[in-house]
Amino acid sequence: MFYYLFLALAIIGELIGTNLLKMSMGFTKILPTIGSLISFALCFYFLSIAMVKIPLNIAYANWSALGILATTAIASLVYKEQINVMSMIGIVFIIIGVVLLNLFSAK
């Protein structure tokens, strides 16, 4: 269970890095650019630690799915980006896939 904390930190790092990437305006704003690069570096560091005990398919599926879900929510709430029905259906399929991986993968 301890390694899931590192996975959660990797997800948080990815969310921070992605939002700072948007704020960097194509790497034209220095502070968000530096923050994004540092956040992604920490994200991958924590993800690598998590994968010491969590199988690759489980770690990556959870990291990417929770990242997509949270990024979509942030994009909608903070940046007022519109989410269409097909996007929502796609996200639901991703979540179903991650649930199936977690339930039926050999651990």
Kinemage of the C-alpha trace (Angstrom):
@kinemage 1
@onewidth
@group {chain A} dominant
@subgroup {mainchain}
@vectorlist {calphas} color= white
{ca met a 1} P 0.000 0.000 0.000
{ca phe a 2} L 2.927 2.329 0.690
{ca tyr a 3} L 3.774 2.394 -3.020
{ca tyr a 4} L 0.309 3.682 -3.872
{ca leu a 5} L 1.274 6.880 -2.038
{ca phe a 6} L 4.081 7.320 -4.565
{ca leu a 7} L 1.594 6.654 -7.361
{ca ala a 8} L -0.695 9.355 -5.930
{ca leu a 9} L 2.257 11.776 -5.784
{ca ala a 10} L 3.045 10.942 -9.424
{ca ile a 11} L -0.545 11.726 -10.396
{ca ile a 12} L -0.465 15.024 -8.497
{ca gly a 13} L 2.859 15.911 -10.129
{ca glu a 14} L 1.414 15.148 -13.548
{ca leu a 15} L -1.617 17.357 -12.869
{ca ile a 16} L 0.508 20.250 -11.667
{ca gly a 17} L 2.917 19.836 -14.577
{ca thr a 18} L 0.127 19.723 -17.141
{ca asn a 19} L -1.553 22.839 -15.791
{ca leu a 20} L 1.743 24.708 -15.636
{ca leu a 21} L 2.401 23.561 -19.196
{ca lys a 22} L -0.819 25.259 -20.279
{ca met a 23} L 0.134 28.378 -18.314
{ca ser a 24} L 3.592 28.437 -19.948
{ca met a 25} L 1.956 29.541 -23.227
{ca gly a 26} L 4.141 27.309 -25.382
{ca phe a 27} L 7.221 27.724 -23.179
{ca thr a 28} L 7.121 31.515 -23.568
{ca lys a 29} L 6.592 32.197 -19.838
{ca ile a 30} L 9.658 31.179 -17.871
{ca leu a 31} L 8.267 30.437 -14.395
{ca pro a 32} L 5.430 28.142 -15.506
{ca thr a 33} L 7.872 26.459 -17.910
{ca ile a 34} L 10.399 25.743 -15.158
{ca gly a 35} L 7.611 24.649 -12.792
{ca ser a 36} L 6.201 22.309 -15.419
{ca leu a 37} L 9.557 20.665 -16.086
{ca ile a 38} L 10.226 20.206 -12.370
{ca ser a 39} L 6.717 18.822 -11.791
{ca phe a 40} L 7.079 16.301 -14.611
{ca ala a 41} L 10.520 15.254 -13.365
{ca leu a 42} L 9.109 14.625 -9.887
{ca cys a 43} L 6.090 12.902 -11.412
{ca phe a 44} L 8.246 10.386 -13.277
{ca tyr a 45} L 10.499 9.913 -10.252
{ca phe a 46} L 7.530 9.013 -8.040
{ca leu a 47} L 6.027 6.842 -10.782
{ca ser a 48} L 9.291 4.914 -11.037
{ca ile a 49} L 9.297 4.321 -7.278
{ca ala a 50} L 5.672 3.176 -7.377
{ca met a 51} L 6.515 0.653 -10.091
{ca val a 52} L 9.016 -1.065 -7.806
{ca lys a 53} L 6.056 -2.970 -6.286
{ca ile a 54} L 3.038 -2.059 -8.422
{ca pro a 55} L 2.953 -3.902 -11.773
{ca leu a 56} L 3.592 -1.680 -14.785
{ca asn a 57} L 0.157 -2.197 -16.326
{ca ile a 58} L -1.633 -1.357 -13.072
{ca ala a 59} L 0.550 1.656 -12.247
{ca tyr a 60} L 0.407 3.159 -15.711
{ca ala a 61} L -3.312 2.510 -16.171
{ca asn a 62} L -4.165 4.182 -12.864
{ca trp a 63} L -1.721 7.046 -13.441
{ca ser a 64} L -3.018 7.832 -16.887
{ca ala a 65} L -6.728 7.293 -16.188
{ca leu a 66} L -6.809 9.343 -13.001
{ca gly a 67} L -4.707 11.979 -14.737
{ca ile a 68} L -7.148 12.132 -17.659
{ca leu a 69} L -10.159 12.281 -15.357
{ca ala a 70} L -8.713 15.013 -13.143
{ca thr a 71} L -7.281 16.991 -16.080
{ca thr a 72} L -10.660 16.944 -17.810
{ca ala a 73} L -12.362 18.191 -14.644
{ca ile a 74} L -9.775 20.950 -14.198
{ca ala a 75} L -10.008 21.952 -17.869
{ca ser a 76} L -13.761 22.250 -17.547
{ca leu a 77} L -13.887 24.008 -14.168
{ca val a 78} L -10.803 26.227 -14.274
{ca tyr a 79} L -10.246 26.914 -17.962
{ca lys a 80} L -13.947 26.733 -18.919
{ca glu a 81} L -13.207 24.273 -21.728
{ca gln a 82} L -16.236 22.460 -23.121
{ca ile a 83} L -16.417 18.681 -22.763
{ca asn a 84} L -18.593 16.984 -25.356
{ca val a 85} L -20.556 13.741 -25.099
{ca met a 86} L -18.041 11.715 -27.085
{ca ser a 87} L -15.250 12.860 -24.776
{ca met a 88} L -17.281 11.759 -21.770
{ca ile a 89} L -17.971 8.367 -23.371
{ca gly a 90} L -14.260 7.965 -24.058
{ca ile a 91} L -13.394 8.769 -20.456
{ca val a 92} L -15.972 6.249 -19.235
{ca phe a 93} L -14.371 3.570 -21.437
{ca ile a 94} L -10.943 4.421 -20.038
{ca ile a 95} L -12.252 4.123 -16.478
{ca ile a 96} L -13.925 0.795 -17.281
{ca gly a 97} L -10.638 -0.460 -18.723
{ca val a 98} L -8.701 0.572 -15.631
{ca val a 99} L -11.248 -1.064 -13.327
{ca leu a 100} L -10.999 -4.289 -15.341
{ca leu a 101} L -7.199 -4.184 -15.206
{ca asn a 102} L -7.253 -3.663 -11.449
{ca leu a 103} L -9.777 -6.460 -10.903
{ca phe a 104} L -8.351 -9.111 -13.168
{ca ser a 105} L -4.588 -8.534 -13.456
{ca ala a 106} L -2.188 -10.871 -11.784
{ca lys a 107} L -0.570 -8.953 -8.946
